[in-house]
Every structure is written in C-alpha cells, then in structure tokens.
Amino acid sequence: MLPAVSRIKYRLGRLLVPDVARPAVPTPRGLAPGTLVFRCNICGTQCSTLVANLEREKSHCSTCDSSMRYRAVMHHLSMELFGRSLCVEDFPDEARELKGMGMSDSEKYASRLSRKFRYTNTFYHQEPKFDVQNPPNDLDGRFNFVISSDVFEHVAPPVEQAFKNLHDIFASGGILIFTVPFGIEGETIEHFPDLYDYRIEKKADEYTLRNCTKDGRIQEFHDLCFHGGPGSTLEMRLFSESDICKHLADAGFSSIRVHREPAFEWGIYWNAPWSVPVTARA
C-alpha cells in the first residue's frame, strides 16, 4: 500500500488538470493548469476552481455558492453518520429517523437537511431560539447530531459551560460537527475574560464594549472584531486547537478528531492547518 502522502499525491494528480506543456489545440474542457474538478456535495453541481483558490470562506459553486467550510461540514456529517461521504441529495432514507439540530446553520444547506432528517435550525436572536449558555431542559438527550459551525467564538464566557450544555443535549453516541476559527499553537485568547454585565455602544463610527465586571469594575474595549460586518456578531475569543480538544473532552465528548485530510471529490483541500473541522461523539 502506498504511504499516506503518496496516496494523497496520487489522488490529487488524478483530479487536477496536469500542469505540463500543452499543444496549441486546447484541451476538451479548456481548463487551466492547477484546476480541480469536483462535485458540490450540497447541491450536486459539477464545479471547478484553481486549487490556489480553495479557501475556507470563499465560494466555489456557481449554483448554491457553497464555501469549502460548508462542504466540509456536509462531508464530515455524512462520514460520521453513514460511514461514507455522500452528496446531501444521496443521503439514505433511514436518515429520516435521526434528530439533528443546527446552530445558526447556513440556509445553503439547512433547508436541504430539513428534507433529509428530523432537523431543526436554531438561532440566538430569532425563533426557533437556542442559547447554548442557557438551554431549555426539554432538549436533554434529544439529538443524534448537532452542527455548530463558527458559533462558539461568539459565545459569551465562560465558554466551558457552553461546551457542557452542548454535550447534555445529545443522545448517547451523538455526533458533533464543530468549526471555529482557531490557531494551532498557544492558548485561547479571551478578548473579554471578565465579561459580566455589558453593552455595545456606537460612538461616531466606532463600536465600544462597556462592561461592568462581577466585582464592580468598569471596563471599556475598543477595536472590536465583528464577523459579518460592523455591529453584527462580536468575536469573543480566538480559540487554540489544544483548548478546543480539552473543552470537548472535559464536557464529556470522546473520539475527538481534528480533520486536515482533503476530500478532493468535494473540493476540500486545506491550504493551511488551522480552523479546520472537528468531530466528536457524545
């Protein structure tokens, strides 16, 4: 059997248009060297893009506008639930027996999942609501899978409690598909470690976070980082990889895996080792 690196190079070589000297007559597909041809596992469209363009948040599908993060979430959901990677439209009929929840999932795949599973997409600010820091008791032990994609970097501290609350809503053996931006070295950077009673104010063109700590100290923070545009969703922290794994383990999750492996057939190839998907079992 070929070593792992050789197998990856072999698979990549089969999917890429060869970067070699070409005759004057264009190739039948007319694709540039370094182009990856793949199928979008969300909508089923055949796509192509330069490997250099495969970035986490960049859109690559001309039909559903899927990013590599969204396709990776669907890939790992399929692998964990069915043992093989399928396009969403090819998920088996027995998927209808599985209960799942999304935490502010993208509509690019949420509506498709609702047709395949007993799945509910939830939100923090609108119905159906789910606050992972204060979840309702009637959700305990309910779900076979939960997708939390780029949510926990916005959860107010203490984030340890949020991980424990998340674990509680799973049925035994349930699957977590988890993504956040994270670094591969050091510790998690908490932007507001003493956050307690706070509000965000806009003064002129600048947003300021004003916090009263538990012991009564007043703090002000400037240069806030918002995801989705100024004033939208505030970044509370930048995780480290080791802390994510520790939080998950401390909350009761097992089989924790950080996924850097490619899935070329779905247009998934991580050019950097950080902020990749994580899976775990409850």
Disulfide bonds with the S-S distance in Angstrom:
none
